[in-house]
Amino acid sequence: MLEYDFMINAFLASVIVALVAGAVGYFLVLRGQTFAGHALSHVGFAGATGAVLIGVAPIWGLLGFTLAAGMGMGALGQRLAGRDVAVGIVLTLALGLGLLFLHFYTAYATQVTALLFGNVLGVDRATLWTLLALGAGASLALALIARPLLFATLQPELAEAKGVSLRLVSLAYLAIVAITVAECVQIVGVLLVFTLMVGPAAVAGRVSSRLAPGVALACVLAVIEAWGGIALAYWTDWPASFWITALAGAFYFVSLAR
């Protein structure tokens, strides 16, 4: 299967996205903000369809909307906790807005399936370089804020007393989450972002209570799921996104049994 350029692009794109998603998702689970991360993907759907409507590449609309929403959520700081209803309203409103954009420009209706469920086999070289740049930027930013982020996550009152700005840390982190969501949509789509961002991190959190091994395990699991899903899609002719989610579910249920 590596004789085909599109398969090589798929494997390269998936490893870039999986490594970032595993690391960023670990903190997302640790902070209890998985629902907010899921909402960002739906906001990105509106951005992507809006970009198509005005003739811009979907990834830029996706990135712009998720960044704006992520920074808005980050500005709420600790007040974001417990606001599932408000986040859910924003989530459904974003989906409705995306459908409205499609109503005005139906020529790209086939592209909606790729946005909703991903199309890793359709990644070209230009998109690959874009994913690499975004992934490198998100990883570097996460490394820079990792210590205050962990401090603010585990001991927010003490961290604030020590001079850590909870609002600034939250804003920076959710901006990183927004970039990661924009990348994940290219692989598994808006509706399945949980697969790469939450699944591996949830398993890693159950297996290890230490930070470094937990993050490393989340990244490894994300890569295994992504590569395994692509390989199984090639051999069975079933959608890659299905296999990626199936592997994520299998790993999680095994961790529950353990």
C-alpha angles and dihedrals in degrees: 000000000000089000088081121080093213090057092051090049089050093052093046093047093047095051091050093050095040095054093051093042092051094053097040092042092054091064090041090060092041091054094045093237100123093120091053089052090052090050090054090060091055091048087052090055089062090048094049094049090045090053091051089051092059095039100258126131109271094233092065094051089046092051095045096050095043092048092050092047093044093052090046091054090044091054088061089061113180090355088076089073113097094015096112092134093056092045090048092052091051089048095055092041090055091052090049091050090051091052090050091055090050090051089062095044113030096161089093096046090122088059090062091072090056091049094048099042105016132243110222091166089062096060112123130198094265092053089045092058090046091053090048092052093046092045093050091048094048093047093049092048091049091050091052095053099033097105099047089039092055091044092050091046099051101031109017096165093049092044091053090048088053091055101264111144104227092192093052093046091048092048093049093046096048089048087057090047089052092054090047092050090052089054095046092053088064089060108032104008135237096296096049103044089116088068097072101022102044109018099064092039092051091052092046091051091055094047101044133026093193120095104226097043090044094053092044092050092048090053093047093048091048091053092047091051093047097046093040091050093051093047093048090048089055094049098043103029089231121133114284091222090059092053093046091053091043091054091046090052092047093052091048095050090048089053089051091052090049 
